Amino acid sequence: MRKGFILSLMAVATLFIGCDKGNEGSSEAKLHDFDAPEFAINLGEDFEEFRTSKAEYVINSKSTDSKFVMGGYVEADGVQYKLEIRVTKNRYGKVESIVAVPVNKKASEKLMRYYLNNSEAESLGVWQGANWKTVSNGASSAGIHQTVEQALMQLGAGTAGLTIDAIYSVVSGRAYAVSTIEDGSFRLSLVNSFYRIDFDVLVQLLGSNWSKLQSDNRFTGYKTGFGELFYVWFYYALDLQDNVFNMAAYADEQKLLIKTIRLTMPEDVASDVQLDAWAPYAMGDESLSLGEFQKAYLADSTGAEIEPLASQAAALGYVQENGRPTAFANNVVVEYLKGEVRIVITLDSKYVTIDLFKDADVAK
């Protein structure tokens, strides 16, 4: 259990209310002070352990196996607002997200304004900008506010059809705090600031809706492109071993479905760190779930096979003996097949890249 998880047990402020707002079967229930950075450090912690540690605040009637709801509160401008704090579980049994919403929806605009004006006092972290979208009479527009003042000005013009997501880096490199007003309703979300790379999930994305990937990951993924090339871009993605990648999910010609996915370990990651990360991929470490090994080979800059390598161990041995490929040397490639999806891992002079696409021969 990490230090942050222990700290979350220590900094608890409580308030008592009637049993109709509290735990099922309890004469009175406690409300938890919603301290965003304190809660945020528990993202990725064991879900059941976290639930147990907060048992006295849990509203059992609103909780399930994959989500639990706590009573909470925040003091804003001298007024105490009651909250529901909703905690969700991910596929790994860890805390996926923590979202606080006011019990009284009428407090929404006041709370949005409060957090915009008091992010430093609430220790929300470094301002990342605010995504906004408006919908009126069937037409929509969207953009990014670079300053808090811009967000406040738009908020003052009315909240009907308006969404603002004000994003803060509450735990550097790990978590965002996102203050949202959406069509008049407020919430403050604590979510991962990275996209989690899981090859069991990635292979399912191929052929799925391209726009949905971005909307499901709207704080970490962005649609971009030029000409005929459009993709959802994740600047910061982490695999299950916490290696850093950029990720691009490319759309098909109709811009409807995901056709290919490319992961790239950034050039500014030190070469020795890249090689340490590459080795488990080359050897097909079981924890990565890459599928069945197909072949290994040396390839030219176009990806064409130049010389076969006998095995995964031969690919690793080649690099250990000859060093990382230089700009004028052949690249080292290892391929896997996971169901209908081919996974191609390339080590060149600057990058580790991983390409995923449906294998035409297998898919027939």
C-alpha positions, -999 to 999 in steps of 0.1 A, spaced: 0 0 0 16 33 -11 22 63 12 -6 82 -5 -32 56 4 -22 58 40 -23 96 40 -59 94 27 -69 76 59 -55 104 81 -69 136 66 -106 130 71 -130 157 83 -165 145 92 -200 159 95 -231 141 108 -265 141 91 -298 122 93 -300 86 84 -319 92 52 -287 106 37 -263 81 52 -253 45 52 -281 19 49 -289 5 84 -271 33 102 -287 59 125 -264 86 113 -238 88 85 -206 107 81 -197 130 53 -162 131 39 -144 164 33 -137 164 -5 -100 172 -6 -92 167 -43 -54 160 -41 -59 137 -11 -84 116 -31 -64 118 -64 -34 99 -50 -57 69 -45 -63 65 -83 -48 31 -92 -50 18 -56 -68 -14 -48 -105 -7 -51 -117 -30 -24 -91 -18 1 -101 18 -6 -138 9 -2 -131 -8 31 -111 22 44 -140 45 36 -168 22 48 -183 46 73 -190 71 45 -203 46 19 -240 49 8 -247 12 4 -280 17 -14 -263 35 -42 -232 13 -44 -225 -18 -65 -196 -43 -70 -179 -20 -95 -188 14 -79 -193 28 -45 -208 62 -35 -198 82 -4 -214 111 12 -192 142 11 -190 180 13 -170 209 3 -169 244 18 -170 271 -9 -172 308 -2 -182 301 34 -211 278 24 -210 240 30 -223 220 0 -232 183 2 -217 160 -24 -220 125 -37 -185 111 -42 -186 83 -68 -157 59 -70 -154 34 -99 -133 2 -104 -113 -6 -136 -107 -40 -152 -76 -46 -129 -95 -42 -97 -80 -7 -91 -96 27 -85 -104 41 -120 -120 75 -112 -134 96 -84 -162 120 -92 -179 145 -69 -213 159 -78 -235 183 -57 -266 168 -41 -284 200 -49 -280 207 -87 -288 244 -81 -254 248 -66 -237 237 -98 -228 271 -113 -216 284 -79 -193 254 -75 -179 257 -110 -172 294 -105 -157 286 -70 -132 260 -84 -122 283 -113 -115 311 -89 -99 290 -61 -79 262 -78 -48 272 -59 -65 272 -25 -80 238 -34 -46 225 -45 -59 214 -79 -25 217 -95 -12 233 -127 -38 247 -151 -39 228 -184 -65 248 -201 -103 243 -205 -120 225 -233 -154 240 -242 -184 231 -264 -217 248 -271 -248 233 -287 -276 256 -298 -304 249 -323 -287 218 -336 -254 236 -343 -223 231 -322 -189 248 -318 -159 240 -296 -125 252 -286 -100 256 -258 -97 284 -232 -61 292 -224 -70 312 -193 -93 310 -163 -107 345 -172 -119 332 -206 -137 303 -190 -153 326 -164 -165 350 -191 -182 321 -211 -197 307 -179 -212 341 -172 -231 341 -205 -253 312 -194 -249 274 -190 -277 260 -213 -260 239 -240 -226 247 -226 -198 223 -215 -166 235 -200 -139 211 -188 -113 230 -168 -83 207 -165 -56 207 -138 -26 185 -132 -34 175 -97 -8 147 -94 20 154 -119 23 127 -145 -5 106 -130 -38 124 -125 -60 153 -137 -86 171 -116 -113 182 -141 -139 208 -130 -169 204 -154 -201 223 -160 -223 204 -185 -257 219 -195 -260 234 -160 -247 204 -140 -214 204 -121 -190 177 -113 -153 175 -103 -136 144 -117 -103 129 -107 -90 107 -135 -58 94 -150 -38 119 -170 -26 91 -193 -41 65 -216 -35 29 -203 -20 7 -230 -33 -29 -227 -30 -51 -257 -61 -71 -248 -80 -38 -251 -61 -24 -281 -69 -53 -304 -106 -48 -297 -103 -11 -307 -94 -20 -343 -125 -18 -364 -144 1 -336 -158 36 -338 -130 62 -342 -149 91 -327 -160 71 -296 -124 64 -287 -118 102 -284 -151 109 -266 -144 81 -241 -110 96 -234 -117 133 -239 -92 145 -213 -63 126 -227 -71 120 -264 -75 146 -292 -87 143 -328 -62 157 -353 -50 151 -388 -44 166 -422 -52 156 -458 -65 121 -458 -47 111 -425 -68 115 -394 -62 100 -360 -69 102 -322 -36 113 -306 -26 105 -270 5 124 -261 10 105 -229 2 67 -227 16 42 -203 18 4 -208 12 -20 -180 48 -17 -169 45 21 -169 67 26 -200 59 59 -217 46 60 -253 28 84 -277 -2 67 -293 -21 74 -325 -53 55 -335 -57 61 -373 -91 63 -389 -101 45 -421 -108 63 -454 -143 71 -443 -132 85 -410 -155 61 -392 -135 32 -378 -101 26 -363 -78 10 -390 -44 10 -374 -28 19 -341 8 30 -336 27 34 -303 59 53 -303 84 56 -274 94 93 -275 129 102 -287 136 121 -255 134 89 -235 170 79 -228 183 52 -251 192 28 -223 156 32 -209 142 25 -243 163 -7 -246 152 -19 -212 116 -13 -222 121 -30 -256 136 -62 -243 103 -76 -227 85 -68 -260 112 -86 -280 109 -116 -258 71 -116 -256 68 -112 -219 35 -129 -208 24 -98 -188 22 -78 -221 -2 -103 -237 12 -98 -272 -1 -131 -286 19 -158 -305 54 -151 -318 55 -151 -356 90 -140 -367 120 -118 -361 142 -102 -387 164 -72 -397 146 -47 -419 155 -16 -439 140 18 -433 109 9 -453 102 -21 -431 112 -46 -458 127 -78 -444 165 -80 -451 177 -109 -430 157 -134 -408 165 -139 -372 159 -174 -358 140 -164 -327 131 -137 -302 163 -146 -283 182 -141 -315 168 -106 -319 177 -97 -283 211 -113 -287 217 -93 -320 212 -60 -301 233 -71 -271 262 -80 -294 259 -52 -320 243 -24 -300 213 -5 -310 208 1 -347 224 33 -360 208 56 -385 224 37 -414 219 2 -401 190 -22 -404 163 -21 -378 154 -50 -356 118 -62 -359 97 -88 -339 62 -98 -349 33 -113 -330 -2 -124 -339 -30 -119 -314 -62 -133 -329 -66 -114 -362 -43 -86 -352 -6 -84 -362 16 -66 -337 49 -54 -352 76 -41 -329 105 -22 -344 137 -10 -328 156 17 -348 181 43 -340 157 67 -323 125 50 -315 107 19 -303 75 17 -324 47 -8 -321 21 -11 -350 -12 -29 -347 -34 -38 -377 -57 -66 -387 -39 -93 -406 -56 -97 -440 -47 -133 -443 -61 -143 -409 -92 -121 -412 -104 -138 -444 
